[in-house]
């Protein structure tokens, strides 16, 4: 993949890099545009809600089969919605730095954005053209110290 543009931005005291790449013709160059956001969600959310739901439901742990403990399922549904909202905010901030009209770019989360099996969840983007991918990740603490 060829890098088209790369920016660095700050959000809530964290430094992120966003890289726009054009897919090669043989490498899904025809495909929809997708954004991937890598972030350590533990820095934003804790698992206390999930653990409390498991405790109240008398589940042995917060990891249960779907349908076995409805309260735990509901807690996971809320937790996952918060994770997507956090990543959406990071993505939108990146788009503010990358394009002139970030509000015109449509963003829809999909568990199967990059692959039909669900191994590559991300955001499907409308309005950026076809065949580009956006990769966003937080800089590691060592990289930030080295750059200073």
C-alpha positions in Angstrom: 0.0 0.0 0.0 1.2 3.5 -0.9 1.0 6.2 1.8 -0.9 9.2 0.5 -0.9 11.3 3.7 0.2 11.0 7.3 -0.7 13.3 10.2 0.0 13.3 13.9 -2.7 14.7 16.3 -3.4 15.0 20.0 -6.7 14.1 21.7 -7.2 14.1 25.5 -3.4 14.3 26.1 -2.7 11.2 23.9 -0.8 11.5 20.7 -2.1 9.5 17.6 -0.8 9.0 14.1 -3.2 8.6 11.2 -2.0 7.3 7.8 -4.0 7.2 4.6 -2.9 4.5 2.2 -4.1 3.8 -1.3 -4.7 0.1 -1.8 -2.9 -1.6 -4.7 -5.1 -2.9 -7.5 -4.6 -6.5 -6.6 -5.0 -5.7 -2.9 -8.6 -4.7 -2.7 -8.0 -1.6 -4.7 -11.6 -1.7 -5.9 -12.9 -2.0 -2.4 -14.7 0.3 -0.1 -12.7 2.7 2.0 -12.1 1.5 5.6 -10.7 3.0 8.7 -9.0 1.0 11.5 -8.5 2.5 14.9 -6.1 0.7 17.3 -6.5 1.9 20.9 -6.0 0.4 24.3 -9.6 0.7 25.5 -8.6 -0.1 29.1 -7.2 3.5 29.3 -10.8 4.8 28.7 -13.0 2.1 30.3 -12.7 -0.3 33.1 -14.4 -3.7 33.4 -16.1 -3.0 36.7 -19.6 -2.8 35.1 -19.0 -6.2 33.5 -17.7 -7.7 36.7 -20.6 -6.3 38.7 -23.1 -7.7 36.2 -21.4 -11.2 36.5 -21.4 -11.0 40.3 -25.1 -10.0 40.5 -26.0 -12.8 37.9 -24.0 -15.3 39.9 -21.9 -16.1 36.9 -18.4 -17.5 37.6 -16.7 -14.8 35.5 -17.5 -11.9 33.2 -16.8 -14.2 30.2 -20.1 -16.1 29.6 -21.9 -17.7 26.7 -24.3 -15.4 25.0 -27.8 -16.0 26.3 -26.7 -17.7 29.5 -26.8 -14.6 31.7 -29.0 -11.8 30.2 -27.7 -9.2 32.6 -24.1 -9.9 31.5 -25.2 -9.7 27.9 -26.8 -6.3 28.5 -23.6 -5.0 30.2 -21.5 -6.2 27.3 -23.8 -4.5 24.8 -23.4 -1.2 26.7 -19.6 -1.7 27.0 -19.2 -2.4 23.3 -21.3 0.6 22.4 -18.9 2.8 24.5 -15.9 1.2 22.8 -17.3 2.0 19.4 -18.1 5.6 20.5 -14.6 6.1 21.8 -13.1 4.9 18.5 -15.6 7.0 16.5 -14.4 10.1 18.3 -10.7 9.3 17.6 -11.6 8.6 13.9 -13.5 11.9 13.6 -10.6 13.8 15.1 -8.2 12.3 12.7 -10.5 13.2 9.8 -10.6 16.8 11.0 -6.8 16.8 10.5 -6.9 15.0 7.2 -9.7 16.5 5.2 -11.3 19.8 4.6 -14.9 18.6 5.3 -14.7 15.8 7.9 -18.5 16.2 8.6 -19.2 15.1 5.0 -17.5 11.8 5.5 -19.9 9.0 6.5 -18.7 6.6 9.1 -20.3 3.3 9.9 -18.8 0.7 12.3 -18.8 -2.9 10.9 -17.5 -6.0 12.6 -16.7 -7.3 9.1 -15.3 -4.1 7.5 -12.1 -5.6 6.3 -13.0 -9.3 5.9 -16.2 -11.3 5.7 -15.2 -13.6 8.6 -15.2 -10.7 11.2 -11.4 -10.7 11.8 -11.0 -7.0 10.8 -13.5 -4.8 12.5 -13.4 -1.1 11.5 -15.3 1.8 10.1 -16.6 1.8 6.5 -16.1 5.3 5.1 -18.3 7.1 2.5 -17.1 10.2 0.8 -13.4 9.6 0.6 -13.4 7.7 -2.7 -12.8 4.0 -3.1 -9.7 1.9 -2.4 -8.2 3.9 0.4 -7.5 2.7 4.0 -7.0 4.9 7.1 -4.9 3.5 9.9 -5.0 5.2 13.3 -3.0 4.2 16.3 -1.7 5.8 19.5 1.9 6.5 19.8 3.6 4.4 22.4 5.1 6.3 25.4 8.7 5.4 24.4 8.1 6.9 20.9 6.7 10.1 22.4 9.7 10.5 24.8 12.2 9.7 21.9 10.6 12.4 19.7 10.8 15.1 22.5 
